[in-house]
Amino acid sequence: MLDKTYDAASVEPRIYETWEKAGAFKAGAGAQEGAPAYSIVIPPPNVTGSLHMGHALNNTLQDILVRFERMRGKDVLWQPGMDHAGIATQMVVERQLMERQEPGRRDLGREKFVEKIWSWKDESGGMIFNQLKRLGASCDWSRERFTMDEGLSRAVRKVFVQLYKDGLIYRGKRLVNWDPKFETAISDLEVENREVDGHMWHFKYPLAGGETYEYVEKDEDGNVTFRETRDYISIATTRPETMLGDGAVAVHPDDERYKPIIGKLCEIPVGPKEHRRLIPIITDDYPDPDFGSGAVKITGAHDFNDYQVAKRNGIPLYRLMDNVAAMRADGAAYAECARQAQEIVETGDLPPEADVDAINLVPDEYRGLDRLQARTKVVEAINAEGLAVTIKDDEGNDIPYVESKKIMQPFGDRSNVVIEPMLTDQWFADAKTMAEPAIASVREGRTKFVPQNWDKTYYEWMENIEPWCISRQLWWGHRIPAWYGPDGEVFVATSEEEAAAEAATHYGKAVELRREEDVLDTWFSSALWPFSTLGWPDETPELATYFPTTTLITGFDIIFFWVARMMMMSLHFMKQEPFETVYIHALVRDEKGQKMSKSKGNVIDPLALIEEYGADALRFTLTAMAAQGRDLKLSTSRVAGYRNFATKLWNAARFAEMNGCARREGFDPASATLTLNRWIMTETGRCAEEVTAAIEGYRFNDAAASVYRFVWNTFCDWYLELAKPVFNGGDEAAKAETRATAAWAIDEILKILHPFMPFLTEELWERLGDEGAQADGLLMQASWPKAEMEDEAAAGEINWLVTLISEIRSVRAEMNVPAGAKVSVVLAEANEETRARLKTHEAAILRLARAEKIETADEAPSGSAQIIVGEATVCLPLAGVIDLGAERARLGKEVSKLEGEIARIEKKLANPKFVEKAPEDVVDGEREKKAELGERLDKVKVAVGRLAEIG
C-alpha cells in the first residue's frame, strides 16, 4: 500500500541510484534494434560552477527530450562534460592559495601552479555534476569528458595546427578587451557593461600655427543661430588620459561647421609645451554631427570604434598602458617619442605596427601612474593652461565645462575592474572565412533555430564577424602549440619534437626553441565539443553513430560564443553541421520579471527549491513556463503549486489502490465495454498524442499544460469521481473492468508524465506493483504510450457530461449561489440523444452539479440563467434562490471597481514618460495586470447579463 504522503527527499536519491545501477543512462540503453540515433551534447558547465536557475532550465529541457526519445526506442546518447574555465579556475585556485597562506602563482611558477589546479580539480571541481543528478539529469556519466582531458587536448592541438596550415590562424596586433587584474585578453562574453557615475570633459585642441576659422551654427531653416571666430576645435571625452595617444580628430564629411579646417592640424593640449604633438583633422562617417560638438578624438589603441576609424584612415595606433593599465614606463624618453610621432604626421608614412607600438607617448612625469591618477593630472594640467572649454557659473564666472552623467563602462565579470581596450599581440582565427559555410547551413535550412527569429541574431553577428582572438595570457588552459626560433620565426606543430624537426629544416641545424606562453581561449576547445567528445580525431563507433548530434539546447547569450563556433569547426573538420536543431531557451527571471543577480538579492537557488519542494516540482514548473521566446517569471509559489500536482497524482493513485485498482496481467483496453472506461482510454490516447506533438515541436509549456490538464482534471477530478459509484456498486463485472482500466490509465499517465517528473513517476511505477502485476522493468525504459483506441461516441458522451456539469458549476459561482443550495436544472430544446444522456447520467448530474432535479422542456422557463451546451439550452431557475437585487448591486460595484482600475492603468501606459523611463519589468507588469483585470471584468459582465435575463 502506498504511504499516506509522498516524501520526495527520501525517494529521489534512492530512485536515482536505482537508475545508475541499472545502467539506464548509458548510450543506447533500451534501444530497439536498428533504431535511429538521438544525441545531445550538454553545454559544458564550468568546472568551478554550481547549479543556477539557468542550468536547471537548460538541463531539465534536455532531460525531457532524452527521456522521451529513450521511451520511443531510439538509440540515445546525452553526452556530459565540463569546461576547464580558464580565468574562473585560475582565480579560484589563486584565492585558495591566498586563504591558506601558501606561495602565490608567480612564486610557485607555471608548472607547479598548474599542478595545484589539477589537484583542486580532482578534489573540488565538478560539484555541478552531483547537483545535476539531484535535478534528475540522465546523462551517460560513464562517458564524462573534460575539455582538458588527454583526448580532447589531442583534438585541440590537431585543430590548431591544421587551421594554421590552412591559413585560418595567424598572430597579429589588434585591439582586444584587456583585463588589468588578470593581465589577459578576455572575450566579449566576459565583459559586463554597467551604468556608472562618470564625467564628460570638454577641451580645446588649438589649431596649428594660431590659425582661425569662423564657426557657425544654424537652425533647421538655415538661419544662423551662433557665429564665432575660433582658433581651436572642441572635443569631449570621458577618458582624458587617453588624449595622450590621439592620432587624429575626426568630423563627419557633411558637417558644414568644420569644412574650413578639414585637413588642417590641431594640437593635443597636454604634455610638455615644447613637444606638443600636432594631429590631423580628418573626415569619417563615424562622428555624429548632432552629438556634442560633432568632433571626436581618435585614439585607435584604446577604443573599439576609434580603432576602426584609425584602420580606415591610416592613423597610427599608440598604446599608452601596460598590462596592469598603468601608464607605460618603457621605451625612449617622451621627447624622442613625440618627435617620432610628429615625423609620421609630417611625412604621411605609417611605419610597421611594431615600430609604432614602440613609441611611448606618455610624458615622463606620468609614466608608471595608474590610469586614473594620470587622468586627474591631465585634467589639472589642461585646466591650468586654460585649454578647457568653459561655461558661466551662477555668478557669471568662467568655469571648465564638465558634465556629470551616467556612462556605460566595461567591467570584467570576474575581476570587477574596468576593462581597457588594448592593442596587443594575440593569436587570431579568421572567423569571417570560417563563418561563410556556417551562415549557409542555417540559411539553407540544414540547421534550424527554434524559435526561428534567433536566426536573425545569428546572421547579424556572423555577417559582421571580426577576427576571433583565441589566445589568453593565462597558465591554465591548452597551451598554444607554437615554438619560436632564435630570430622569432614561429613553428606550429602538434609536439615539440615536430616543431624541432621543422626548425632544423628551416635553419639547417638544430636550434633552441622557446614555447609560446599563451593558452587558448576556453571557447576554442568547446567549439569542438560535438565531435571531440565522441572520440575525434579517431574514427570511433560513437562518432559514426551519434554525429551529427540531433538537438542543441542553449541560452541566447552564447549563440555567438559557442553555437556559431561549433558550426564553424564542425563544418571545417567534419564537413557536416554539428546539430539539426538549436533550441534557444529564454531567461529565468524573478517573479517581478527582473533579471536575477546577487547585487539585487533576488537570486533563487534551485537546490534550495529541490530541498523544499522536490526536483519534480521544480522541473515541472520550469517546463510549464518555458514558452518559446518568453522569459520565465519564477516564484516559489509556482513551485509549491506543482508540488501540489505531484501530491494530487499520488493521492489519486492511493485512492485507486484503496479501491482495488491494480494492474491486471494481459488486460486489453479494447475489451472494455463501459462508456466511462472507453472515454478515459480515448482521452489518454489523445493526451499522449498532444504531448508527443508538443515535445517534437519544442513547445515544452504546451506539453506540460496538456499532461497537467489531463491528469488533474480529466483523470483525477472527473474519471475517478464518475467511477466512485461503480467502485461502490454491486456490478462485479463493471467493477473489475473499471479497476483494471483505472490501473491501466495510471500506468499510461506515469509514462506520459515521466520525462517531466521522473522521480515521482518511477516510484509509483514500482510501488503500484505491490498490489498487482509487477511492472516490466524500469519506467524510464518503458515504451512511450500510443493511442490504444479512439471511441468517438464514448468520448462525446462523457465530455458532454463534463461540460454540462462544469457549466452549471460556473453559473453557480458567477451568480453567487450558496454552496449548499440545490437548484433545478431544465434542458430546453434537447434532442433525443441529449434526453437519453440525461437519463443515463442523472445521478451523476444531481450529485456533482448539486441539482435538486432535472427536467426537460420545449422552451426555456422565465426567470432562469441560461447556458448553451450542444444543441440544448440549460436553464437554472434562480429566482428565489438568490437575492437578485443584492446580487445586481454587488456585481455593479465590482464592474465599477474593475473599470476604475483598468482606466488607471491605461492612463499610466498612455504616458510616454512612464513607458520610456520605467523599468521594462514594471511596464510589463502593468500590462499583465490590465489583461488580468480585463478577463475578470468580462466574467463579471457575463454574470450581469445573466441577471438581466432572469429579470
Secondary structure, 3 states (H helix, E strand, C coil): CCCCCCCHHHHHHHHHHHHHHCCCCCCCCCCCCCCCEEEEECCCCECCCCCCHHHHHHHHHHHHHHHHHHHCCCEEEEECEEECCHHHHHHHHHHHHHHCCCCCHHHHCHHHHHHHHHHHHHHCCCHHHHHHHHHCCCCCHHHCEECCCHHHHHHHHHHHHHHHHCCCEEEEEEEEEEECCCCEEECHHHEEEEEEEEEEEEEEEEEHHHCCEEEEEECCCCCEEEEEEECEEEEEECCHHHHHHCCEEEECCCCHHHHHHCCCEEECCCCCHHHCCEEEEEECCCCCCCCCCCEEEECCCCCHHHHHHHHHHCCCCCCCECCCCEECCCCCCHHHHHHHHHHHHHHCCCCCHHHHHCCCCCCHHHCCCEHHHHHHHHHHHHHHHCCECEEECCCCCEEECEEEEEEEEEEECCCCCECEEEEEEEEEECHHHHHHHHHHHHHCCCCEEECCCHHHHHHHHHCCCCCEECEECCCCCCECCEEECCCCCEEECCCHHHHHHHHHHHHCCCCCCEECCCEECHHHHHCCHHHHCCCCCCCCHHHHHHCCEEEEEEEHHHHHHHHHHHHHHHHHHCCCCCEEEEEEECCEEECCCCECCCCCCCCCCHHHHHHHHCHHHHHHHHHHCCCCCCCEEECHHHHHHHHHHHHHHHHHHHHHHHCCCCCCCCCCHHHCCCHHHHHHHHHHHHHHHHHHHHHHCCCHHHHHHHHHHHHHHHHHHHHHHHHHHHHHCCCHHHHHHHHHHHHHHHHHHHHHHCCCCHHHHHHHHHHHHHCCCCCCCCHHHCCCCCCCCCCHHHHHHHHHHHHHHHHHHHHHHHCCCCCCCCEEEEEECCCHHHHHHHHHCHHHHHHHCCEEEEEEECCCCCCEEEEEECCEEEEEECECCECHHHHHHHHHHHHHHHHHHHHHHHHHHCCHHHHHHCCHHHHHHHHHHHHHHHHHHHHHHHHHHHHHHHC
